[in-house]
């Protein structure tokens, strides 16, 4: 199945390349990737050359969460341990489905079936799966309890639960509750109605495309149409996603000849487009080029669905009186509720740690799992590690981050099991393939230095078609057949 899938993706990529009169080899040279099959769908072949040293370390390892982070870590541990004893606790039978594809579905570029995978197909050999949800943790006794009442003991625990999507904090959407990215979200879909959408769930991405088409047709008919997009006041996974859907909506409107009748406005809670200045400047330039409006420091707090009004908590600062002691003008913080009419409203919801983590001894005051940001080891419980979106790490809630984290975690867990020093260090690498149009991507790579860290000898602030090819054709097979095998 793996080879057939990769061959299919490469065939599709070759078709795309041929439209531009380019071969795959020329494309690799253009991107400075010569020989880098890892990013062009041949990750497993090249990774097989890696020399794996087996360890005889023993102990019962339990992983909470069977998504990309959990399964990749399990796969890596099975490669490196002679006799692994690993159990994954995960209730969603399609937990490994390809979440970065949600944006592509929302723009009508992919179908839902293009991203859905059964977890059983990717479960590493010998790893046990408990299809339940861990709801209570007792780290003092090295035990946890599932929603079915099963008590599970462990020697070592890995927390890879991901996040919950907190729609219920928005007034007017209380009935939506908290959602997960995968699984059944019928309650959420019903609560959002037919003018509000979100690409943060699999069902939501399908609905986004349906609603987008409806309002593109409205704009095409000549009626002025308001497209409103939000970004919350919490850390979120894939911080670029709220902007990606802005860009893709813009692209579809232009394609339909309806752009002049549409107004696109982005309301981020923060005071910048991106935490890295170089990427911020690039995005501001792209918004100006496309006539996309934006207003900083606006957090969505309420939705009036009947009248189609989004209410934001808007904040700003004003110059106050002169302070003779500080010899400067005072800065007076201001805020107000701002009511914004919409036709189409896209919500990027607040992302929070699951209640069972946040309310346990394993969570921090903010709810996330507090870990050493380099070793990924819990700061209080030395036999507990965490990875992915639920870990309390700066700027790291992306699949690209997990790709750098899971090998570090596996190495450090094994070192801890062998009573050795933890040598693995996660340097904060994060990557966001920021789709700026159908056919172009700005590949934003950075780490804790808050500086661009490009993998390729190209200006990382420039949107490129070659990076679109990577996003559309290479990253999914690299994820599904590279990372989930523990090798990429």
ABEGO torsion letter per residue (X at the ends): XAAAAAAAAAAAAAAAAAAAGBBAAAAAAAAGABGBAAAAGAAAAAAAABBBBBBABBEBBBBBEABAAAAAAAAAAAAABABBBBBBBBABAAAABBAAAAAAAAAGABBAAAABBBAAAABBBGBBBBBBBBABBBAAAGBBBBAAGBBBBBABBBBAAEBBBBAAABBGAAAAEBBBABEBAAAAAAAAEAABBBAABAAAAAAAAAAAAAAAAAAAAGBBBBBBBBBBABBBBGAAAAAAAAAAAAAAAAAAGAAAABBBBBBBABABABABAAAAAAAAAAAAAAGBBBBBGBBBABBBAAAGBBBBBBBBBBBBBBBAAAGBBBBBBBBBBBBBBBABBBBBBBBBBBAAAAABAABBAAGBBBBBAAAGBBAABAABBBBEAABBBBGABBAAAAAAAAAAAAAAAAAAAAGBBBABBBAGBBBBBBBABBGBBBBBBBBAAGBBBBABBBBAABBBAAAAAAAAAAAAAAAAAAAAAGAX
